[in-house]
């Protein structure tokens, strides 16, 4: 481990910038499309593509289960996957605070390399800026992705229909809980690790099983509860959720109980919400359970014609209550 730090000279465009790009980024991102020119030249296998961009400012930048580098790949890959698009290419932009340890920067780049390889996506271009001390918080990353849309697949939050089943592809609330505990301000000792994962393989398995899917959404900021309210509004439907059916790790449930939080409103980085016709639900569950990141998948409710725009929760006591609509700041800087 060295004590070398990122300096303003690393962002000035001269020799030190070239050295940083060569020793860190080119070392970990090298592939046939990775360019030293002003733009990457790409070949797309289809006329119709999906494109998305996302910024990552998570604090702390290293946490159990990942770091900001892994998160930056997963977040953008998963957004493409939610549209039924196979991720192909990514670009990345770094804003690095002066004084940031070079060893930590390489750790982040290595995590990006490993996660991109798992997701089957190539990082083809990027940009690096260095901010003065105090002008940024350690390191920020923005990634932009392009993916090839799967033929015959059409997904949108506006396509949910009464009678559809609501599925979560994994347990709920783990990433938000992990980041909260990683800040070491609460004095709570709990073994929780982020669910951060690239999910195209999981989506591909569902699409191989059936194209009869209406909605796939990534339950990141605001968690599953926020996504359900968004779908209810987009489709003008109600959502009925069976609380005991929602998979939550015991440690996450315990932390939420101590702090008065609802796991449905904690962020996820490896769990999606899927809405599909009832006749497809069991097929999708079987496909999900066959995937490493889908073994905790569960049907947690259904879409209703009643209570349009609302999410109704059946509690563990059998009573029905309106899930409070999200508002304000839930948890700062979780992605």
Secondary structure, DSSP 8 states (H G I E B T S, - for coil): ----B--GGGGTTSHHHHHHIIIIIIHHH-STT--SSSS-----SSS-EEEEEEEE--SSSEETTEEHHHHHHHHHHHHHHTTTEEEEEEEEEEEEETT-BHHHHHHHHHHHHHHHHHHT-EEEEEEEEEE-TTSSSSEEEEEEEEEEE-TT----TT---TT-EEEESS-SSHHHHHHHHHT--S-------------HHHHHHHHHH-S---EEEE--TTHHHHHHHHHHHHHT-EEEEEGGGS---HHHHHHHHHHT--GGGS--SS-EEEEE-HHHHHHHHHHHHTSTT-TT-EEEEEEESSSTT-EEEE-TTS-EEE-----S-SSSS--
